[in-house]
Amino acid sequence: MKDELLKELKDAMKNKDELKKNTITLLRSAILQVEKDNQKQLTEDEMIAIVSKEVKKRRDSISDYQKAGRDDIIVDLKREIEILSKYLPEQLSNEQIEKLVDEAIAQTQATSARDMGKVMQNLRPKTNGKADGKIVSEIVKEKLLNM
């Protein structure tokens, strides 16, 4: 992924695409910072987790900018999400998430909303980087409440 990011960064600089250049630079520096802090090379999954975190930050801030009426910033954030999403694995559909949730509920023998933590813990490795955690938790909550 690092090589691909470097190549994309060079392309963005050649094409004078400031937003793409800045987004990739921020992502590269986030990865490098975690590597320095932990003094180790990150695995592909760990880098995907960082990309996922960066996408989540941007998604969360969109609603704040909508309230402030800053459509110009929202457009940039959506484009940044689009750029970053290219480095994530294919995202799971709601139907796929529901199937995984059903399996996790069966595996953990969950019977009520109190078992949500067990179900989420079971799902995390299967959905990490492939689905928005907020969507997963909403589906789990809905299924557990309807039991």
Buried (B, 14 or more C-beta within 10 A) or exposed (E): BBEEBEEBBEEBBEEEBEEBBBBBBEBBEBBEEBBEEEEEEBEEEBBBBBBBEBBBEBBEEBEEBEEEEBEEBBEBBEBBBEBBEEBBBEBBEEEBBBEBBEBBBEEBEBEEBEBBEBBBEBBEEBBBBBBBBEBBBEBBBEBBEEE
